[in-house]
C-alpha cells in the first residue's frame, strides 16, 4: 500500500504557490516585478496594472521572512476554512478582503501596501467560527479578536514598515464572513 500526495486544499495551495512564484520571479528580476504587486497611494485609475494591484498586492512580499510568516498562517488555517466554506466561497472571501484592504489603503493612508497579511488576519478571525451554530458568538472569537486586533491597534502607533491597517481590515472581513456564514 503506497502513499500518494493529495492536493487537499486547492485554493490555499495555489495561493501559496503564486506568492512564492512572484517572490522568486522578483528575485530573478532584481526587484523589478514587485511594484506590479504593490498598491500605491497615488492610484492611476487609467492603468490596468494599477487597478489590478488592488487585488494582486496580496501576492507580493518584501522579503523571505514576510513571505514565510504569511504562508505559515495561510497553510495552517486556510485548509480548515476551505473545507468548511468550500473553495469557491474562500476565493470570494480572499478577493473581497484583498480589494477592501487595497481600497481602504489608497483612500486613507499615504503608504504602499503589499503582502497577504490581510488574508492571514481574515483567516485567523474566520477560523474561530468553524464550530458555530446560528445565534451563537464563540468565546474564542472574542478572545482572538481582542488579542490580534488589540495588538494591531497598539502597534499602529509605532513607526514601522507594517500595515497594521491591512491586518485590522482583514480581521474585520474575517469577522463579517464568520457571522454571515454562521447565519447561513
JORA-V787721 format. One record per backbone hydrogen bond with DSSP energy under -1.0 kcal/mol. CO is the residue of the C=O (numbers start at 1). NH is the residue of the N-H. E is the energy in kcal/mol with one decimal. If there is no record, write none. Layout:
co:CO nh:NH e:E
co:CO nh:NH e:E
This chain:
co:6 nh:8 e:-2.1
co:9 nh:13 e:-3.0
co:10 nh:14 e:-2.1
co:11 nh:15 e:-2.5
co:12 nh:16 e:-2.5
co:13 nh:17 e:-2.2
co:14 nh:18 e:-2.6
co:15 nh:19 e:-2.5
co:16 nh:20 e:-2.2
co:17 nh:21 e:-3.0
co:18 nh:22 e:-2.6
co:19 nh:23 e:-2.1
co:20 nh:24 e:-2.7
co:21 nh:25 e:-2.7
co:22 nh:26 e:-2.3
co:23 nh:27 e:-1.9
co:24 nh:28 e:-2.4
co:25 nh:29 e:-1.9
co:26 nh:31 e:-2.8
co:27 nh:30 e:-1.4
co:33 nh:36 e:-1.9
co:34 nh:37 e:-1.5
co:35 nh:38 e:-1.0
co:39 nh:113 e:-1.9
co:41 nh:43 e:-1.3
co:44 nh:47 e:-1.7
co:47 nh:51 e:-2.3
co:48 nh:52 e:-2.8
co:49 nh:53 e:-1.7
co:51 nh:54 e:-1.5
co:52 nh:55 e:-2.1
co:52 nh:56 e:-2.7
co:53 nh:57 e:-1.3
co:55 nh:58 e:-1.3
co:56 nh:59 e:-2.1
co:57 nh:115 e:-3.1
co:63 nh:67 e:-2.3
co:64 nh:68 e:-3.0
co:65 nh:69 e:-2.4
co:66 nh:70 e:-2.0
co:67 nh:71 e:-2.8
co:68 nh:72 e:-2.1
co:69 nh:73 e:-1.3
co:70 nh:74 e:-2.5
co:71 nh:75 e:-3.0
co:72 nh:76 e:-1.4
co:73 nh:77 e:-3.0
co:74 nh:78 e:-2.1
co:77 nh:81 e:-1.7
co:78 nh:82 e:-3.1
co:79 nh:83 e:-2.2
co:80 nh:84 e:-1.9
co:81 nh:85 e:-3.0
co:82 nh:86 e:-1.7
co:86 nh:90 e:-2.0
co:87 nh:91 e:-2.4
co:88 nh:92 e:-2.1
co:89 nh:93 e:-2.5
co:90 nh:94 e:-2.7
co:91 nh:95 e:-2.8
co:92 nh:96 e:-2.6
co:93 nh:97 e:-2.3
co:94 nh:98 e:-2.6
co:95 nh:99 e:-2.7
co:96 nh:100 e:-2.8
co:97 nh:101 e:-2.5
co:98 nh:102 e:-2.3
co:99 nh:103 e:-2.8
co:100 nh:104 e:-2.6
co:101 nh:105 e:-2.0
co:102 nh:106 e:-2.0
co:103 nh:107 e:-1.9
co:104 nh:108 e:-2.3
co:105 nh:109 e:-2.1
co:113 nh:39 e:-2.7
co:116 nh:120 e:-2.4
co:117 nh:121 e:-2.6
co:118 nh:122 e:-1.9
co:119 nh:123 e:-2.5
co:120 nh:124 e:-2.5
co:121 nh:125 e:-2.1
co:122 nh:126 e:-2.5
co:123 nh:127 e:-2.5
co:126 nh:129 e:-1.8
co:127 nh:130 e:-1.5
co:129 nh:132 e:-1.4
co:133 nh:136 e:-1.5
co:138 nh:142 e:-1.6
co:139 nh:143 e:-2.6
co:140 nh:144 e:-2.9
co:141 nh:145 e:-2.9
co:142 nh:146 e:-2.5
co:143 nh:147 e:-2.7
co:144 nh:148 e:-2.9
co:145 nh:149 e:-1.5
co:147 nh:151 e:-1.8
co:148 nh:152 e:-2.0
co:149 nh:153 e:-2.4
co:150 nh:154 e:-2.2
co:151 nh:155 e:-2.4
co:152 nh:156 e:-1.4
co:155 nh:158 e:-1.6
co:162 nh:164 e:-1.4
co:163 nh:167 e:-1.3
co:164 nh:168 e:-2.7
co:165 nh:169 e:-2.9
co:166 nh:170 e:-2.6
co:167 nh:171 e:-2.3
co:168 nh:172 e:-2.4
co:169 nh:173 e:-2.6
co:170 nh:174 e:-2.6
co:171 nh:175 e:-2.3
co:172 nh:176 e:-2.6
co:173 nh:177 e:-2.9
co:174 nh:178 e:-2.3
co:175 nh:179 e:-2.7
co:176 nh:180 e:-2.7
co:177 nh:181 e:-2.7
co:178 nh:182 e:-2.2
co:179 nh:183 e:-1.6
co:180 nh:184 e:-1.9
